[in-house]
């Protein structure tokens, strides 16, 4: 059990859910890329915002994890094996409060993952309480649920969310939402003509 808990700290190779992408040919303005674990439907807040989890597979990235989190992960596995669930819950709180969580990867193994809130770059979808807000959220859930994402991060907004372009199974998510007529091109912050052209074909207004 302890051995499996340490996979993320000892792995020599990256796999889906890796922290930093090693891709060198990134579009201009991209600071880094994230490759997420499969997205849960409950982590989609609305049509343009979601929470994702990114695991820490290799020694270089595990060095970014606070020592107290590393220790809590190992001790929590031991506590659960001993059926000391009260202690396990206390250790889980340490992990979660630091912005991490233990979640299953594609193989079903529990891995340590860091939580990120993502704001889709260049589009604005209705709030859930607004007309078409429910439909926008449902469409985004349908697209990303259970799938891994590639996120090209450009910036961080005033709410602490990472602002980025999101690709899901070869689909550019923002373009998809615009084509469905469930978001607007956010022209106050984004001047991309390709999104403007897609937006003009939408039917949200």
VODREN-816297 format. One record per residue: residue number from 1; y, z, x of N, C-alpha, C in turn. Coordinates in Angstrom, 3 decimals. Layout:
% VODREN-816297
NUM;Y;Z;X;Y;Z;X;Y;Z;X
...
This chain:
% VODREN-816297
1;-1.204;0.000;0.830;0.000;0.000;0.000;1.250;0.000;0.862
2;1.250;0.884;1.879;2.412;0.946;2.764;2.575;-0.366;3.509
3;1.404;-0.944;3.885;1.459;-2.219;4.599;2.154;-3.279;3.761
4;1.799;-3.369;2.467;2.428;-4.392;1.620;3.906;-4.120;1.431
5;4.282;-2.836;1.452;5.695;-2.494;1.288;6.524;-2.925;2.478
6;5.848;-3.113;3.616;6.578;-3.453;4.844;6.602;-4.945;5.107
7;6.028;-5.751;4.204;5.976;-7.199;4.422;7.358;-7.756;4.680
8;8.326;-7.321;3.858;9.679;-7.864;3.966;10.341;-7.508;5.282
9;9.864;-6.455;5.960;10.474;-6.051;7.223;9.807;-6.706;8.424
10;8.572;-7.204;8.253;7.842;-7.693;9.408;7.597;-9.189;9.390
11;7.850;-9.826;8.262;7.529;-11.246;8.143;8.227;-12.070;9.213
12;7.522;-13.058;9.745;8.079;-13.939;10.775;8.644;-15.215;10.183
13;8.348;-15.493;8.906;8.784;-16.737;8.295;9.496;-16.449;6.985
14;10.458;-17.306;6.645;11.156;-17.178;5.372;10.293;-17.762;4.262
15;10.524;-17.303;3.005;9.880;-17.894;1.846;10.865;-17.816;0.704
16;10.494;-18.303;-0.505;11.415;-18.332;-1.629;11.990;-16.951;-1.847
17;13.293;-16.885;-2.020;13.966;-15.616;-2.183;14.583;-15.150;-0.889
18;14.664;-16.011;0.109;15.195;-15.597;1.402;16.700;-15.387;1.328
19;17.195;-14.518;2.200;18.576;-14.073;2.141;19.545;-15.180;2.522
20;19.591;-15.560;3.803;20.491;-16.634;4.230;19.699;-17.916;4.407
21;20.229;-19.027;3.942;19.590;-20.317;4.190;19.858;-20.734;5.627
22;18.889;-21.440;6.220;19.079;-21.943;7.580;19.632;-23.363;7.567
23;19.927;-23.881;6.364;20.463;-25.236;6.254;21.782;-25.347;7.008
24;21.929;-26.382;7.818;23.152;-26.538;8.607;24.122;-27.516;7.960
25;23.615;-28.470;7.172;24.473;-29.477;6.553;24.912;-29.024;5.164
26;25.844;-28.091;5.121;26.345;-27.572;3.853;27.631;-28.286;3.476
27;27.914;-28.407;2.176;29.183;-29.009;1.745;30.368;-28.216;2.289
28;31.491;-28.885;2.406;32.693;-28.228;2.912;33.073;-27.060;2.009
29;33.391;-25.944;2.628;33.804;-24.762;1.890;32.694;-23.782;1.586
30;31.440;-24.193;1.757;30.313;-23.294;1.492;30.190;-22.283;2.632
31;30.208;-21.005;2.281;30.100;-19.960;3.295;28.648;-19.711;3.692
32;27.781;-19.711;2.711;26.347;-19.545;2.973;25.589;-19.889;1.701
33;24.264;-19.958;1.816;23.415;-20.251;0.668;22.451;-19.104;0.425
34;22.159;-18.869;-0.832;21.158;-17.889;-1.223;20.026;-18.603;-1.943
35;18.797;-18.166;-1.679;17.639;-18.678;-2.402;17.017;-17.488;-3.123
36;17.066;-17.510;-4.434;16.751;-16.324;-5.216;15.273;-16.207;-5.569
37;14.920;-15.025;-6.019;13.646;-14.804;-6.678;13.752;-15.345;-8.111
38;12.646;-15.490;-8.834;12.711;-15.990;-10.209;13.670;-15.157;-11.061
39;14.451;-15.827;-11.872;15.476;-15.169;-12.683;14.869;-14.641;-13.979
40;15.253;-13.426;-14.347;14.819;-12.822;-15.600;15.857;-13.133;-16.679
41;15.402;-13.399;-17.885;16.315;-13.746;-18.981;17.366;-12.671;-19.219
42;16.993;-11.408;-19.064;17.929;-10.324;-19.341;19.059;-10.257;-18.322
43;18.917;-10.971;-17.212;19.952;-10.954;-16.181;21.002;-12.046;-16.368
44;20.882;-12.824;-17.420;21.908;-13.813;-17.760;22.889;-13.146;-18.719
45;24.132;-12.955;-18.255;25.122;-12.231;-19.060;25.725;-13.108;-20.146
46;26.048;-14.343;-19.789;26.630;-15.298;-20.734;26.455;-16.700;-20.157
47;27.234;-17.656;-20.628;27.032;-19.037;-20.211;27.523;-19.382;-18.825
48;28.187;-18.465;-18.133;28.657;-18.772;-16.778;28.477;-17.635;-15.781
49;27.749;-16.594;-16.156;27.562;-15.439;-15.274;26.132;-14.941;-15.350
50;25.562;-14.592;-14.214;24.216;-14.050;-14.178;24.051;-13.124;-12.972
51;23.012;-12.323;-13.022;22.624;-11.482;-11.890;21.358;-12.059;-11.286
52;21.318;-12.141;-9.967;20.132;-12.659;-9.290;19.690;-11.665;-8.229
53;18.441;-11.813;-7.804;17.892;-10.954;-6.749;17.393;-11.826;-5.603
54;17.724;-11.390;-4.403;17.372;-12.128;-3.186;16.639;-11.175;-2.261
55;15.413;-11.555;-1.854;14.641;-10.621;-1.043;15.021;-10.698;0.430
56;14.478;-9.777;1.199;14.815;-9.628;2.606;13.559;-9.831;3.443
57;13.172;-11.091;3.713;11.849;-11.340;4.266;11.694;-11.207;5.771
58;12.741;-11.443;6.550;12.513;-11.534;7.987;13.244;-10.442;8.763
59;12.830;-10.194;10.001;13.413;-9.101;10.784;14.922;-9.200;10.945
60;15.445;-10.428;11.066;16.891;-10.587;11.237;17.636;-10.045;10.032
61;17.146;-10.356;8.817;17.831;-9.928;7.617;17.536;-8.478;7.286
62;16.315;-8.011;7.590;15.993;-6.621;7.279;16.870;-5.667;8.069
63;17.450;-6.158;9.175;18.370;-5.334;9.948;19.649;-5.034;9.200
64;19.951;-5.808;8.127;21.131;-5.559;7.311;20.899;-4.496;6.257
65;19.657;-4.121;6.032;19.333;-3.128;5.012;19.582;-1.725;5.570
66;20.347;-0.893;4.850;20.598;0.463;5.329;19.304;1.227;5.592
67;19.334;2.050;6.630;18.127;2.794;7.011;17.609;3.656;5.862
68;18.538;4.286;5.108;18.081;5.162;4.028;17.346;4.383;2.950
69;17.713;3.108;2.770;17.013;2.266;1.797;15.631;1.909;2.332
70;15.547;1.539;3.598;14.256;1.222;4.201;13.296;2.403;4.069
71;13.798;3.590;4.376;12.953;4.786;4.303;12.553;5.088;2.867
72;13.488;4.903;1.931;13.193;5.168;0.526;12.108;4.230;0.000
73;12.127;2.962;0.439;11.110;1.993;0.005;9.722;2.455;0.426
74;9.586;2.826;1.690;8.279;3.253;2.208;7.812;4.531;1.517
75;8.712;5.498;1.378;8.341;6.771;0.768;8.029;6.617;-0.720
76;8.715;5.676;-1.378;8.441;5.461;-2.804;7.041;4.901;-3.007
77;6.623;3.975;-2.140;5.260;3.435;-2.237;4.239;4.556;-2.059
78;4.497;5.425;-1.096;3.591;6.554;-0.871;3.557;7.472;-2.090
79;4.731;7.736;-2.675;4.807;8.632;-3.825;4.054;8.057;-5.023
80;4.207;6.749;-5.247;3.505;6.126;-6.363;1.996;6.130;-6.147
81;1.584;5.932;-4.888;0.148;5.963;-4.580;-0.426;7.353;-4.841
82;0.397;8.381;-4.607;-0.031;9.764;-4.840;0.226;10.210;-6.277
83;0.733;9.288;-7.124;1.057;9.551;-8.526;2.122;10.634;-8.679
84;2.987;10.723;-7.684;4.125;11.636;-7.751;5.311;10.832;-8.286
85;5.302;10.588;-9.598;6.272;9.676;-10.185;7.683;10.250;-10.233
86;7.801;11.567;-10.259;9.128;12.172;-10.234;9.829;11.865;-8.908
87;9.084;12.023;-7.814;9.646;11.702;-6.505;9.933;10.208;-6.401
88;9.019;9.394;-6.939;9.211;7.930;-6.901;10.479;7.529;-7.636
89;10.748;8.182;-8.763;11.953;7.872;-9.530;13.211;8.269;-8.776
90;13.154;9.393;-8.079;14.296;9.842;-7.282;14.582;8.858;-6.149
91;13.526;8.366;-5.514;13.680;7.395;-4.436;14.166;6.053;-4.977
92;13.697;5.686;-6.174;14.151;4.450;-6.792;15.659;4.486;-7.039
93;16.183;5.637;-7.413;17.619;5.767;-7.656;18.414;5.516;-6.372
94;17.891;5.997;-5.245;18.542;5.763;-3.955;18.608;4.259;-3.678
95;17.503;3.579;-3.938;17.425;2.137;-3.697;18.395;1.379;-4.601
96;18.381;1.699;-5.897;19.220;0.992;-6.870;20.697;1.272;-6.633
97;21.041;2.522;-6.349;22.443;2.886;-6.113;23.034;2.154;-4.913
98;22.173;1.758;-3.977;22.632;1.031;-2.786;22.716;-0.478;-3.043
99;22.370;-0.922;-4.265;22.465;-2.343;-4.609;21.190;-3.122;-4.360
100;20.064;-2.432;-4.276;18.775;-3.084;-4.036;17.811;-2.744;-5.162
101;16.681;-3.426;-5.153;15.636;-3.148;-6.133;14.327;-3.697;-5.611
102;13.217;-3.065;-5.998;11.905;-3.612;-5.679;11.432;-4.435;-6.869
103;11.206;-5.716;-6.630;10.823;-6.641;-7.689;9.661;-7.502;-7.215
104;8.883;-8.096;-8.140;7.771;-8.955;-7.727;8.264;-10.324;-7.282
105;7.649;-10.865;-6.230;7.962;-12.232;-5.816;7.011;-13.190;-6.527
106;6.988;-14.452;-6.109;6.156;-15.441;-6.789;4.667;-15.144;-6.668
107;4.286;-14.359;-5.651;2.881;-13.999;-5.458;2.523;-12.699;-6.163
108;3.517;-12.081;-6.808;3.265;-10.829;-7.508;3.409;-9.600;-6.638
109;3.728;-9.792;-5.356;3.909;-8.653;-4.449;5.284;-8.025;-4.673
110;5.352;-6.708;-4.552;6.620;-6.010;-4.656;7.406;-6.187;-3.357
111;8.618;-6.716;-3.468;9.464;-6.916;-2.291;10.817;-6.271;-2.540
112;11.477;-5.891;-1.481;12.813;-5.347;-1.599;13.797;-6.489;-1.772
113;14.645;-6.370;-2.772;15.600;-7.434;-3.056;16.987;-6.852;-3.256
114;17.996;-7.627;-2.857;19.379;-7.226;-3.058;19.929;-7.928;-4.287
115;20.708;-7.188;-5.059;21.270;-7.720;-6.300;22.626;-8.366;-6.046
116;22.825;-9.551;-6.655;24.115;-10.245;-6.582;24.511;-10.697;-7.985
117;25.772;-10.527;-8.315;26.305;-11.086;-9.557;26.934;-12.435;-9.226
118;26.578;-13.443;-10.001;26.988;-14.818;-9.722;27.887;-15.351;-10.838
119;28.995;-15.944;-10.447;29.882;-16.647;-11.384;29.785;-18.135;-11.072
120;29.374;-18.934;-12.066;29.229;-20.365;-11.852;30.587;-20.982;-11.527
121;30.653;-21.641;-10.402;31.907;-22.205;-9.914;32.337;-23.424;-10.728
122;33.604;-23.429;-11.140;34.181;-24.634;-11.719;34.031;-24.811;-13.210
123;33.333;-23.894;-13.889;33.223;-24.015;-15.345;33.569;-22.686;-15.999
124;33.869;-22.747;-17.279;34.163;-21.561;-18.070;33.453;-21.718;-19.402
125;32.555;-20.795;-19.705;31.807;-20.847;-20.960;32.368;-19.812;-21.933
126;32.170;-20.005;-23.228;32.664;-19.038;-24.202;32.016;-17.667;-24.010
127;32.778;-16.609;-24.292;32.199;-15.267;-24.296;31.154;-15.196;-25.405
128;30.225;-14.248;-25.279;29.138;-14.150;-26.248;29.624;-13.986;-27.682
129;30.776;-13.305;-27.848;31.305;-13.048;-29.184;32.122;-14.217;-29.742
130;32.371;-15.230;-28.912;33.170;-16.379;-29.325;32.277;-17.459;-29.939
131;32.875;-18.399;-30.685;32.078;-19.533;-31.184;31.372;-20.253;-30.034
132;30.105;-20.576;-30.213;29.250;-21.244;-29.233;28.882;-20.350;-28.034
133;29.344;-19.093;-28.030;29.000;-18.194;-26.922;27.518;-17.901;-26.857
134;26.911;-17.635;-28.006;25.475;-17.361;-28.056;24.686;-18.581;-27.617
135;25.108;-19.754;-28.065;24.406;-20.994;-27.709;24.511;-21.279;-26.210
136;25.692;-20.979;-25.626;25.872;-21.200;-24.186;24.945;-20.299;-23.380
137;24.873;-19.030;-23.757;23.980;-18.102;-23.055;22.530;-18.534;-23.201
138;22.133;-18.901;-24.403;20.744;-19.308;-24.641;20.375;-20.548;-23.836
139;21.311;-21.473;-23.695;21.041;-22.683;-22.922;20.858;-22.359;-21.448
140;21.697;-21.456;-20.928;21.567;-21.070;-19.516;20.257;-20.326;-19.283
141;19.896;-19.455;-20.214;18.616;-18.745;-20.109;17.463;-19.742;-20.085
142;17.491;-20.705;-21.001;16.417;-21.705;-21.083;16.271;-22.477;-19.777
143;17.400;-22.727;-19.116;17.378;-23.511;-17.884;16.847;-22.712;-16.693
144;17.265;-21.439;-16.554;16.973;-20.706;-15.314;15.855;-19.675;-15.422
145;15.463;-19.298;-16.618;14.475;-18.230;-16.765;13.173;-18.540;-16.033
146;12.742;-17.602;-15.203;11.489;-17.744;-14.470;11.539;-18.679;-13.289
147;12.720;-19.220;-12.991;12.851;-20.178;-11.895;13.674;-19.594;-10.747
148;13.421;-20.119;-9.566;14.222;-19.749;-8.405;15.441;-20.662;-8.337
149;16.522;-20.152;-7.757;17.767;-20.896;-7.682;18.239;-21.033;-6.242
150;18.949;-22.124;-5.982;19.687;-22.261;-4.728;21.161;-22.135;-5.073
151;21.834;-21.168;-4.441;23.235;-20.907;-4.740;24.074;-21.132;-3.489
152;25.015;-22.049;-3.584;25.958;-22.305;-2.491;27.208;-21.473;-2.764
153;27.419;-20.468;-1.948;28.491;-19.501;-2.197;29.784;-19.948;-1.523
154;30.851;-19.995;-2.320;32.162;-20.401;-1.821;33.128;-19.230;-1.672
155;33.020;-18.242;-2.549;34.032;-17.196;-2.567;33.511;-15.978;-3.332
156;34.329;-14.921;-3.357;34.072;-13.740;-4.177;35.280;-13.535;-5.078
157;35.045;-13.342;-6.385;36.188;-13.184;-7.282;36.652;-11.736;-7.348
158;37.671;-11.458;-8.130;38.266;-10.125;-8.177;37.350;-9.079;-8.802
159;36.275;-9.542;-9.455;35.312;-8.617;-10.033;34.112;-8.372;-9.110
160;34.168;-8.924;-7.919;33.090;-8.741;-6.960;31.930;-9.696;-7.134
161;32.087;-10.692;-8.009;31.018;-11.670;-8.203;31.117;-12.784;-7.167
162;29.962;-13.283;-6.731;29.953;-14.437;-5.846;30.181;-15.690;-6.678
163;31.109;-16.519;-6.233;31.429;-17.753;-6.941;30.709;-18.897;-6.237
164;29.843;-19.605;-6.963;29.069;-20.626;-6.273;28.535;-21.724;-7.166
165;28.075;-22.790;-6.515;27.371;-23.877;-7.191;25.895;-23.509;-7.252
166;25.288;-23.747;-8.399;23.903;-23.313;-8.611;23.015;-24.512;-8.906
167;21.921;-24.586;-8.177;20.928;-25.646;-8.390;19.632;-25.014;-8.851
168;19.055;-25.561;-9.919;17.804;-25.041;-10.478;16.819;-26.185;-10.658
169;15.786;-26.194;-9.850;14.737;-27.220;-9.973;15.320;-28.628;-9.923
170;16.303;-28.837;-9.037;16.923;-30.140;-8.872;18.054;-30.438;-9.833
171;18.369;-29.489;-10.722;19.441;-29.674;-11.706;20.678;-28.907;-11.265
172;21.831;-29.570;-11.261;23.111;-28.924;-10.980;23.517;-28.200;-12.261
173;23.475;-26.871;-12.234;23.592;-26.075;-13.447;24.933;-26.271;-14.144
174;26.036;-26.284;-13.374;27.338;-26.455;-14.026;27.428;-27.795;-14.758
175;26.941;-28.846;-14.121;26.971;-30.164;-14.746;26.136;-30.159;-16.025
176;25.008;-29.498;-15.969;24.136;-29.404;-17.138;24.860;-28.741;-18.302
177;25.558;-27.628;-18.036;26.252;-26.908;-19.105;27.390;-27.751;-19.688
178;28.067;-28.506;-18.837;29.134;-29.390;-19.319;28.567;-30.514;-20.175
179;27.464;-31.109;-19.724;26.850;-32.208;-20.478;26.380;-31.747;-21.854
180;25.943;-30.496;-21.925;25.496;-29.950;-23.202;26.660;-29.588;-24.113
181;27.886;-29.674;-23.581;29.051;-29.327;-24.376;29.203;-27.845;-24.607
182;28.661;-27.025;-23.684;28.671;-25.570;-23.858;29.537;-24.862;-22.822
183;30.389;-25.609;-22.144;31.336;-25.034;-21.171;32.469;-26.030;-20.975
184;33.577;-25.513;-20.464;34.712;-26.349;-20.100;34.823;-26.444;-18.588
185;35.380;-27.527;-18.096;35.727;-27.613;-16.689;36.905;-26.675;-16.443
186;36.765;-25.766;-15.491;37.776;-24.731;-15.223;38.822;-25.307;-14.272
187;39.699;-26.130;-14.820;40.630;-26.903;-13.995;41.661;-26.048;-13.267
188;41.885;-24.830;-13.730;42.848;-23.955;-13.043;42.370;-23.608;-11.642
189;41.039;-23.645;-11.430;40.479;-23.273;-10.136;39.616;-24.357;-9.507
190;39.379;-25.438;-10.210;38.452;-26.450;-9.697;38.994;-27.847;-10.005
191;39.100;-28.675;-8.965;39.687;-30.010;-9.127;38.674;-31.128;-8.954
192;37.389;-30.823;-8.984;36.388;-31.851;-8.743;36.355;-32.883;-9.869
193;36.534;-34.144;-9.477;36.591;-35.213;-10.456;35.253;-35.425;-11.156
194;34.155;-35.173;-10.434;32.850;-35.394;-11.051;32.623;-34.440;-12.218
195;33.140;-33.212;-12.112;33.026;-32.276;-13.229;33.998;-32.642;-14.351
196;35.181;-33.105;-13.970;36.168;-33.508;-14.981;35.618;-34.649;-15.838
197;34.920;-35.594;-15.207;34.377;-36.736;-15.931;33.267;-36.282;-16.895
198;32.432;-35.369;-16.428;31.354;-34.863;-17.297;31.948;-34.076;-18.450
199;32.985;-33.281;-18.163;33.625;-32.458;-19.176;34.196;-33.307;-20.299
200;34.719;-34.475;-19.940;35.327;-35.350;-20.944;34.309;-35.881;-21.945
201;33.017;-35.782;-21.586;31.961;-36.257;-22.469;31.401;-35.148;-23.345
202;31.796;-33.875;-23.054;31.275;-32.722;-23.782;31.795;-32.672;-25.210
203;31.205;-31.752;-25.996;31.567;-31.678;-27.408;31.902;-30.262;-27.856
204;32.360;-29.414;-26.887;32.604;-28.016;-27.228;33.871;-27.843;-28.058
205;34.885;-28.654;-27.769;36.166;-28.482;-28.460;36.055;-28.780;-29.961
